[in-house]
Amino acid sequence: MGKIMSLSDGVNEISGERLVLDVTGFPTMKQVEKEYFLAVFHSVNGNKAKAAKILGISVKSVYNKYSLYMALPTGTNTEVVSENTNGL
């Protein structure tokens, strides 16, 4: 059985060249989640119960995510910072 290679080896044993992992141009996980959510949502013609079932989340979460994602322009950071409403 041959040796299992990983990116951490750093050198391509076949060509001897150093491996470089180029991560530029990849979307963030938040962007991937938004695009996936909207793709599912639109594929079920906005049916929140069907979208929730496909996504494995509650209908309330579908409402919340839809409100969040539709309020933001494409490419906007979708991270939400909660505010302290206890008057502290």
N, C-alpha and C positions, 0 to 999 in steps of 0.2 A: 504494500500500500504506500502511495506517495505522500510526501509532506504536504500538510495543509498550510496554505499561504494566507496571510492577511495583509491589510493595508499597513499595519504596524511594522511589517518586515521592512518596508521602506525601499526595497530594491526589487525590481522585476527580475526573477531568476531566469526567465527565458531570454530577455534581451540585455539584461544587466543595467538597464536604465532605471533611474530613480523614479518612483511613482509619485505623482503629485495629484492630490485631491483638490479639484477646483470647485469651490462652493459658491462662487459668484453666480448670480442669476437664478439661484434657487429661491422659491417663495418661502416665507416663514410658515410655521405650523398654523398660526392664526389665519394667514391668507389662504392656506390650503383648506382649513376648516370652513371658512366663509364660502369659498368657491364650491366645495362639496355640498354644504348645506343648501346653498341657492340652487345648485343643479338638481338635487333631490326635490326640493320644494317646487321648482318649476316643472319637474317631470311628472308630478302628481297634480298639476294644475292648481297649486295653492291649497290642496286639501291637507289641513294641518294634522288631522288624525292619521292619515296615511303617511305623511312625512315623518311624524313621530315614531310610527311603527318601524319604518325603514331605518331611521337613524338610531333607534333604540333609546329614545329620550321621551320625556313627558310632553304632552300637548302644550303645557305652560312653557316649557323650555323652547318649544318651537316658536310660540308667540314672542318670547323674549329675544331669541336669536334673530327672528325676522325683523322685529322692531329695531334692534341694534344694527344689523347689516344693511337694512334699507335706509337708515338715517345717515350712513357714512358713504362718502364717495369711494369708488374703487381705488385700491392701493392705500387706503387710510389705515393707520394702526387701529386694530379692533380691541385692544386691551382696555378694559374698563377699570377705572379706579373708583372704589366705593368711597362715599363721603360719610363722615361721622355726623349723624343727625341727632345725637343725644345732647347737643348743646355744649359739648366739652371742647 
